[in-house]
Amino acid sequence: MTLPANMLAILACPSCKGKLVWNGDKSELICRGEQLAYPVKEGIPALLASAAREVSKEELEQIKS
C-alpha cells in the first residue's frame, strides 16, 4: 500500500506540524523531528498522540526521506 503524493503533501505531524515521511514497510507516517511513527490502517492515518510510537535514531537512519 502507498499513500497518494497529494495526501502526503498536506499531512503534518500533529505535535510539531512538521513534514511526515511515508514508511511503506511498516505502513507508518514518520515525523523525524519528534521521532514518532503514526500508523496507517486501511489507508487512514491515525494522527493521534496516543496512537504514535517512538522511533529510534537507528530506525530513522534506515527510512528514506
Secondary structure, DSSP 8 states (H G I E B T S, - for coil): ----HHHHHH-B-TTT--B-EEETTTTEEEETTTTEEEEEETTEE---GGG-EE--HHHHHHS--
